[in-house]
Every structure is written in C-alpha cells, then in structure tokens.
Amino acid sequence: MTTIVRINGKSTAVTAEPDTPLLWLLRGELRLTGTKFGCGMALCGACTVHLDGQPVRSCVTPLAAVGDKEVTTIEGLSGKVADAVRAAWLEVDVVQCGYCQSGQIMAAAALLAAHPRPSDAEIDAAMSGNLCRCGTYSRIRAGIHAAARRLSAA
C-alpha cells in the first residue's frame, strides 16, 4: 500500500501496511537510521521522534496514526531549540556511548519548545521514559538547563 507521509519537511511516498511501525519505515525504507531501535515496546525512548512537535515512540506508532501530521526525526531536527540542545550537549559532555542520544535529544527539544525554562521536576517528568544505559542522567539534566540558558540569552 502506498501512502504519502511528511517527514522532515518533505512529502514522501512510502510502501507499507497501515499497521507498520513508523520506526521500521524510517529505518528500513527511508534509511533514516538516526532513530534507534531499543526495546520495541515504547519503554526506552531510543526511537523517539516528533509527530507535529510532540515526542512519540516510533516503535509503537503505526503508519496509520501518522496521517497528515509532520514527522521529525533527529536528522530533520532544526531551529533555535535544536541548536541550543546540541550545543549544550557538547558543552556539558552529555554523551557517553551515544546509543540513546537521538531519543534523548528529541525528548529534550520537545520539552524546551513547550517549557523554555523547565524545573528539575519538569525535566525528570519529560525525560523519565528515556533510558540511558550509561547513566548520564545528571549530565542530561545539566544539558537541558544549559540549553534553556542559551535560549533565554538569545
């Protein structure tokens, strides 16, 4: 079945069944491999993408749920919030192994877009579904605070 989806600002025709997980479409058919497979059950956050700006787990989001909404992957994440998060990640040295980081960055960018100066509690709530095997949670929180400072200074 051919469906038109809007991914990273571009309309793309894809051939997939409506129940195909968005993750398989992104990684398999479209070769957008920045979005990672972690658990396949929406428990780890490695597959986080934005659907109309909201973070979703692409491993359990069927193609049918996408409809005419905009899908943004780590490859298409752009703008002042994305730039602030990426710069802060480098400044704070957030990344250790890096496997979870595309999902962490996507979740952090969605949080900062909605709450430009989040509290620790808001950060913890927004990031709680994103697991980091290396345990860099304190650096992730520090990175989000650093990105918020960058945004408020801009």
For each residue, the residues with C-beta under 8 A, 3 or more apart:
1: 15 16 17 18
2: 13 14 15
3: 13 14 15 16 18 63
4: 11 12 13 14
5: 11 12 14 25 63 66 71
6: 9 10 11 12 68 69 70 71
7: 10 12 26 30 32 70 71 72 73 76
8: 32 71 72 73 75 76
9: 6 70 76
10: 6 7
11: 4 5 6
12: 4 5 6 7 30
13: 2 3 4
14: 2 3 4 5 25 29 30 63
15: 1 2 3 29
16: 1 3 20 24 25 29 63
17: 1 20 63
18: 1 3 62 63 64
19: 62 63 64
20: 16 17 24 25 62 63
21: 24 25 58 59 60 61 62 63
22: 25 26 49 56 58 59 61 62 63 65 66 71
23: 26 27 35 37 47 58 59 61
24: 16 20 21 27 28 29
25: 5 14 16 20 21 22 28 29 30 63
26: 7 22 23 29 30 32 35 49 58 71 73
27: 23 24 30 31 32 33 35 37
28: 24 25 31
29: 14 15 16 24 25 26
30: 7 12 14 25 26 27
31: 27 28
32: 7 8 26 27 35 73 75
33: 27
34: 73 74 75 102
35: 23 26 27 32 46 47 48 49 58 73 74 102 103
36: 46 47 99 100 102 103
37: 23 27 40 46 47 59
38: 43 44 45 46 47 59 99 100 103 131
39: 42 43 44 46 59
40: 37 59 60
41: 59 60
42: 39 47 57 59 60 129
43: 38 39 129 131
44: 38 39 47 100 103 129 130 131
45: 38 48 57 100 103 104 107 129 130 131
46: 35 36 37 38 39 99 100 102 103 130 131
47: 23 35 36 37 38 42 44 57 58 59 103
48: 35 45 55 56 57 58 102 103 104 106 107 130
49: 22 26 35 55 56 58 61 71 72 73 74 106
50: 53 54 55 56 70 71 72 77 106 109 110
51: 54 56 61 65 66 69 70 71
52: 69 70
53: 50 70 72 110 113
54: 50 51 110
55: 48 49 50 106 107 110
56: 22 48 49 50 51 61
57: 42 45 47 48 60 61 129
58: 21 22 23 26 35 47 48 49 61
59: 21 22 23 37 38 39 40 41 42 47
60: 21 40 41 42 57
61: 21 22 23 49 51 56 57 58 65 66
62: 18 19 20 21 22 65 66
63: 3 5 14 16 17 18 19 20 21 22 25 66
64: 18 19 67
65: 22 51 61 62
66: 5 22 51 61 62 63 69 71
67: 64
68: 6
69: 6 51 52 66
70: 6 7 9 50 51 52 53
71: 5 6 7 8 22 26 49 50 51 66
72: 7 8 49 50 53 76 77 106
73: 7 8 26 32 34 35 49 76 77 102 106
74: 34 35 49 77 102 105 106
75: 8 32 34
76: 7 8 9 72 73
77: 50 72 73 74 82 105 106 109
78: 82 83
79: 82 83
80: 83 84 151 154
81: 84 85 109 112 113 147 151
82: 77 78 79 85 86 105 109
83: 78 79 80 86 87
84: 80 81 87 88 112 147 148 150 151 154
85: 81 82 88 89 105 108 109 112 143 144 147
86: 82 83 89 90 105
87: 83 84 90 91 147 150
88: 84 85 91 92 94 143 144 146 147 150
89: 85 86 92 94 95 101 105 143 147
90: 86 87 93
91: 87 88 143 146
92: 88 89 139 142 143 146
93: 90 139
94: 88 89 101 104 136 139 140 142 143
95: 89 98 101 136
96: 132 134 136
97: 100 133 134
98: 95 101
99: 36 38 46 133
100: 36 38 44 45 46 97 103 104 130 131 132 133
101: 89 94 95 98 104 105
102: 34 35 36 46 48 73 74 105 106
103: 35 36 38 44 45 46 47 48 100 106 107 130
104: 45 48 94 100 101 107 108 127 130 132 140
105: 74 77 82 85 86 89 101 102 108 109
106: 48 49 50 55 72 73 74 77 102 103 109 110
107: 45 48 55 103 104 110 111 126 127 129 130
108: 85 104 105 111 112 126 127 140 143 144 147
109: 50 77 81 82 85 105 106 112 113
110: 50 53 54 55 106 107 113 114 126
111: 107 108 114 115 118 122 123 126 127 144
112: 81 84 85 108 109 115 116 118 144 147 148 151
113: 53 81 109 110 116
114: 110 111
115: 111 112 118 122 126
116: 112 113 148 151 152
117: 148 152
118: 111 112 115 122 123 126 144 148
119: 122 123
120: 123 124 141
121: 124 125
122: 111 115 118 119 125 126
123: 111 118 119 120 126 127 141 144 145
124: 120 121 127 128 141
125: 121 122 128
126: 107 108 110 111 115 118 122 123
127: 104 107 108 111 123 124 130 137 140 141 144
128: 124 125
129: 42 43 44 45 57 107
130: 44 45 46 48 100 103 104 107 127
131: 38 43 44 45 46 100
132: 96 100 104 135 136 137 140
133: 97 99 100
134: 96 97
135: 132
136: 94 95 96 132 139 140
137: 127 132 140 141
138: 141 142
139: 92 93 94 136 142 143
140: 94 104 108 127 132 136 137 143 144
141: 120 123 124 127 137 138 144 145
142: 92 94 138 139 145 146
143: 85 88 89 91 92 94 108 139 140 146 147
144: 85 88 108 111 112 118 123 127 140 141 147 148
145: 123 141 142 148 149
146: 88 91 92 142 143 149 150
147: 81 84 85 87 88 89 108 112 143 144 150 151
148: 84 112 116 117 118 144 145 151 152
149: 145 146 152 153
150: 84 87 88 146 147 153 154
151: 80 81 84 112 116 147 148 154
152: 116 117 148 149
153: 149 150
154: 80 84 150 151
